[in-house]
Amino acid sequence: MMTSQDILSVYAAMAELTEQMVQAATRSDWDQLVLLEQRCAAHVQALREQEPAQPMQGAERERKINLIRQMLNADRQIRDLTMPWMAQLSKLINSTGTERRVINAYGSV
């Protein structure tokens, strides 16, 4: 069972990873972004596997809240950076699918 300090250490590691994810998204380094997301997901899984701990109080609680806010802010920044790329990818996939259907229906030119 993790102590409150252990849990806070995991949250701090996740906050650092999400900041690195923002940097990777800013550079359009999608492979690095995926790798960092996988590392972050492993931390989330480790927290899920723990027995429910006593709710944090005082300074520990405030630290946890601040770390979660940092992660949510980073997540918003990542979404803002990736959504245009995702829209472009979606258009490309739809265009390719339409082209394939036309070729199947009418043959290649």
KEVEX-189095 format. One line per 5 residues: number of its first residue (from 1); their letters; for each residue x, y, z of N, C-alpha, C. Coordinates in pm, 1 decimal. Atoms other than C-alpha are relative to their C-alpha. Layout:
<pts>
NUM) a) X:Y:Z:X:Y:Z:X:Y:Z ~ ...
</pts>
This chain:
<pts>
1) mmtsq) 84.4:-118.3:0.0:0.0:0.0:0.0:88.6:124.3:0.0 ~ -78.3:-123.4:11.7:132.4:341.3:-95.7:-34.5:96.9:112.3 ~ 22.6:-107.7:-95.8:175.5:617.2:156.7:-45.8:124.1:-76.5 ~ 39.4:-126.4:62.7:47.1:967.0:90.2:116.1:60.3:-77.8 ~ -118.2:-53.6:68.4:400.9:1070.9:-0.3:28.8:-76.7:-128.6
6) dilsv) -18.1:80.3:120.5:428.8:781.0:-246.4:-98.9:42.9:-108.5 ~ 104.3:-40.8:94.2:101.8:883.6:-408.0:32.1:137.1:-58.1 ~ -37.0:-132.1:48.5:213.8:1244.9:-430.5:118.2:-6.8:-96.2 ~ -114.0:18.1:91.3:538.3:1129.0:-592.9:-47.9:-47.6:-136.9 ~ 55.6:48.0:127.9:337.6:944.6:-858.9:-69.7:114.5:-72.1
11) yaama) 66.0:-115.0:61.8:123.4:1252.1:-920.7:101.8:100.1:-55.1 ~ -104.3:-92.4:47.0:437.2:1467.0:-948.9:65.4:-53.6:-127.2 ~ -58.1:60.6:120.1:585.7:1222.4:-1201.0:-95.1:14.6:-118.5 ~ 99.2:-15.2:106.6:262.1:1232.7:-1401.5:-7.1:145.4:-48.5 ~ 2.0:-141.2:38.1:262.1:1614.1:-1395.7:120.6:33.4:-87.5
16) elteq) -120.9:-22.0:80.2:619.3:1615.9:-1527.2:-15.9:-63.0:-138.7 ~ 21.9:65.6:129.0:527.2:1367.9:-1800.8:-96.7:78.9:-88.2 ~ 94.8:-76.8:81.4:230.3:1578.4:-1910.1:63.4:128.0:-52.7 ~ -72.2:-117.4:50.4:456.2:1883.9:-1936.6:89.7:-39.7:-117.5 ~ -81.6:49.6:111.2:692.4:1679.5:-2154.5:-87.6:-31.1:-121.0
21) mvqaa) 92.9:27.7:109.4:389.5:1574.4:-2360.8:-37.5:129.6:-72.7 ~ 28.3:-130.5:62.2:305.0:1941.6:-2421.1:115.6:39.4:-90.8 ~ -118.2:-34.7:79.9:660.8:1999.8:-2541.5:6.8:-85.9:-126.6 ~ -2.5:88.7:117.1:641.4:1695.7:-2772.2:-107.3:41.1:-100.2 ~ 107.9:-43.0:90.2:307.6:1813.1:-2914.6:34.9:132.6:-67.0
26) trsdw) -42.1:-128.2:57.1:449.6:2161.7:-2966.2:98.6:-21.2:-114.7 ~ -98.4:32.3:104.9:732.0:2007.6:-3172.0:-58.2:-91.5:-108.2 ~ 64.5:98.0:89.1:483.6:1779.9:-3353.6:74.2:-132.3:0.9 ~ -71.5:126.6:-18.1:683.7:1485.2:-3221.0:-100.7:-102.0:53.2 ~ 112.0:85.4:-38.1:390.7:1243.3:-3220.9:47.0:-131.8:59.7
31) dqlvl) -51.4:124.4:-56.9:600.7:933.8:-3152.5:38.2:18.9:147.0 ~ -38.0:-29.3:-138.7:743.5:1091.2:-2837.6:-124.1:24.4:84.7 ~ 124.0:-25.8:-72.6:397.1:1209.7:-2735.9:-66.4:-131.6:39.7 ~ 61.4:129.7:-28.5:262.5:854.1:-2759.4:80.4:-74.7:107.3 ~ -84.8:66.7:-98.6:559.0:714.0:-2564.7:-22.6:58.3:140.2
36) leqrc) 21.9:-64.6:-129.9:510.4:968.6:-2285.9:-139.2:-29.8:54.3 ~ 136.5:31.3:-42.6:135.9:901.8:-2277.6:-5.8:-140.7:56.2 ~ -3.8:137.0:-50.2:206.3:531.7:-2231.3:63.3:-5.0:139.4 ~ -63.3:-5.7:-132.1:437.4:609.9:-1938.7:-96.9:55.8:104.0 ~ 97.8:-61.1:-90.3:170.1:829.8:-1784.1:-111.1:-100.3:32.7
41) aahvq) 104.6:100.3:-20.9:-90.8:556.0:-1831.3:45.5:-107.9:98.1 ~ -52.8:99.1:-94.3:134.9:313.6:-1641.9:-9.7:52.1:143.9 ~ 14.5:-59.2:-134.3:136.1:553.7:-1344.7:-145.9:-2.5:44.6 ~ 143.2:2.2:-33.1:-242.7:581.4:-1358.5:-40.1:-141.1:42.8 ~ 32.6:138.4:-33.4:-269.9:202.5:-1357.2:54.6:-37.4:137.3
46) alreq) -58.4:29.5:-131.3:-36.7:179.3:-1058.0:-85.6:60.9:111.0 ~ 86.4:-61.9:-100.8:-260.2:421.8:-867.6:-131.3:-75.6:13.3 ~ 126.5:73.8:-3.5:-573.2:227.2:-962.0:12.4:-131.9:75.6 ~ -20.2:129.7:-63.5:-423.6:-94.4:-826.5:20.1:9.9:151.4 ~ -21.8:-19.3:-143.1:-371.3:55.5:-480.7:-131.5:-8.4:76.0
51) epaqp) 114.9:-2.2:-89.1:-605.9:7.6:-191.3:-40.0:145.8:22.0 ~ 40.3:-138.0:-28.0:-814.5:317.5:-130.0:66.4:49.9:128.5 ~ -70.0:-57.7:-115.5:-615.7:537.9:103.4:-92.8:97.1:72.1 ~ 73.2:-103.9:-71.5:-739.0:775.7:364.7:9.0:128.9:-80.8 ~ -7.4:-127.4:72.4:-829.1:1109.8:207.2:111.8:87.6:56.2
56) mqgae) -108.1:-88.2:-42.1:-539.6:1351.8:214.4:-58.2:124.8:65.1 ~ 42.2:-119.8:-71.4:-563.7:1652.4:441.7:107.8:106.4:-10.9 ~ -94.0:-110.2:-11.4:-399.5:1991.6:463.9:88.5:20.4:-120.7 ~ -97.3:-31.5:104.7:-84.5:2057.4:265.5:9.7:-110.4:-105.0 ~ -5.4:110.2:96.5:-82.8:1710.5:108.0:-115.4:10.1:-99.1
61) rerki) 118.4:-13.9:85.5:-434.3:1763.3:-23.7:18.6:114.5:-98.5 ~ -23.4:-115.3:87.9:-342.6:2104.7:-163.3:102.2:-32.6:-108.9 ~ -102.8:39.9:97.5:-33.4:1959.5:-331.5:-61.6:-89.1:-107.6 ~ 65.7:89.6:95.1:-241.9:1684.5:-493.9:-91.7:78.8:-93.9 ~ 89.9:-82.3:81.1:-499.6:1936.8:-614.1:79.1:82.1:-101.4
66) nlirq) -82.3:-80.2:91.3:-227.7:2158.2:-763.4:60.5:-85.5:-111.2 ~ -55.9:89.7:101.6:-67.8:1862.8:-942.1:-107.0:-40.4:-101.5 ~ 109.4:35.1:90.9:-403.9:1759.0:-1086.4:-33.4:118.1:-90.3 ~ 25.8:-119.6:82.1:-464.5:2116.2:-1203.8:106.9:17.8:-107.7 ~ -108.3:-8.5:98.4:-122.3:2118.1:-1373.8:-22.8:-99.5:-113.0
71) mlnad) 22.8:103.2:101.7:-207.1:1793.1:-1552.0:-118.9:35.3:-88.9 ~ 116.8:-38.6:79.7:-548.0:1919.7:-1662.9:33.3:115.0:-94.5 ~ -43.0:-110.6:85.0:-391.9:2239.2:-1796.1:85.2:-51.8:-115.9 ~ -84.1:58.2:104.9:-130.3:2039.6:-1986.0:-85.4:-78.5:-98.5 ~ 89.3:77.1:86.9:-401.9:1810.1:-2120.3:-74.5:91.6:-96.7
76) rqird) 69.1:-96.6:85.8:-592.9:2112.7:-2253.2:93.7:52.4:-108.6 ~ -97.2:-48.0:98.2:-278.8:2242.6:-2422.7:29.5:-106.4:-105.8 ~ -26.0:109.7:94.1:-211.4:1903.0:-2578.9:-116.8:-14.4:-97.0 ~ 117.4:8.7:88.2:-567.9:1882.7:-2711.3:-2.3:114.7:-99.2 ~ -1.5:-115.5:90.3:-538.6:2233.4:-2856.2:103.6:-17.4:-111.2
81) ltmpw) -105.5:21.8:99.0:-218.6:2129.9:-3034.8:-29.6:-118.0:-92.7 ~ 21.4:120.6:80.4:-336.9:1790.5:-3156.8:-129.4:0.8:-80.0 ~ 129.8:3.2:69.5:-694.6:1863.5:-3265.0:11.1:40.0:-147.4 ~ -12.1:-30.9:143.6:-596.6:2037.5:-3592.5:62.6:-115.5:-79.0 ~ -61.8:114.8:66.6:-373.7:1740.5:-3680.6:-98.3:-115.1:-11.9
86) maqls) 98.4:107.9:3.6:-648.3:1495.5:-3594.1:-106.7:28.7:-106.0 ~ 98.2:-36.0:102.5:-895.3:1684.6:-3814.4:58.0:-22.5:-139.2 ~ -66.2:19.4:128.9:-645.8:1682.5:-4101.4:13.1:-149.4:-31.4 ~ -11.6:143.9:19.1:-583.9:1310.2:-4054.9:-135.2:-61.4:-33.8 ~ 134.7:50.5:27.0:-957.5:1243.0:-4048.7:-42.0:30.6:-143.5
91) klins) 31.8:-35.9:138.5:-1003.6:1430.3:-4377.4:76.5:-88.9:-97.7 ~ -82.4:84.0:86.6:-718.3:1233.6:-4532.7:-54.7:-142.4:-5.1 ~ 55.0:135.6:-4.9:-864.7:901.7:-4419.1:-132.0:-6.2:-76.5 ~ 127.8:-2.6:72.0:-1210.5:996.8:-4546.3:20.8:14.3:-149.1 ~ -29.7:-19.4:142.2:-1064.3:1112.4:-4877.3:50.3:-129.7:-61.7
96) tgter) -53.0:127.2:49.0:-873.3:786.6:-4917.6:-110.9:-103.4:-11.5 ~ 112.9:93.1:3.7:-1186.6:587.5:-4835.5:-92.1:29.1:-117.1 ~ 84.0:-38.4:113.2:-1388.4:782.2:-5092.7:67.1:-39.0:-130.7 ~ -75.3:36.2:120.8:-1116.6:732.4:-5354.6:-6.8:-150.3:-23.4 ~ 4.8:145.5:11.0:-1114.0:359.3:-5284.9:-137.5:-45.8:-48.1
101) rvina) 135.5:37.5:42.0:-1493.4:337.1:-5322.5:-23.5:34.2:-146.8 ~ 14.1:-39.0:140.7:-1478.9:524.0:-5654.2:72.9:-98.1:-89.8 ~ -77.8:96.4:79.1:-1206.7:291.5:-5784.0:-71.3:-134.6:-4.0 ~ 73.0:126.6:-2.6:-1404.9:-12.4:-5672.1:-124.3:5.1:-87.8 ~ 123.5:-13.0:78.4:-1719.5:121.0:-5838.8:25.7:17.6:-148.9
106) ygsv) -20.1:-37.9:139.8:-1572.8:254.8:-6164.3:131.0:-50.4:-59.1 ~ -130.4:45.0:47.0:-1227.1:100.3:-6191.3:99.2:114.0:1.2 ~ -103.6:-103.0:-2.1:-897.0:284.9:-6201.3:6.1:69.1:-134.7 ~ -5.4:-81.2:122.0:-843.4:558.3:-6457.0:126.6:-25.1:-75.2
</pts>
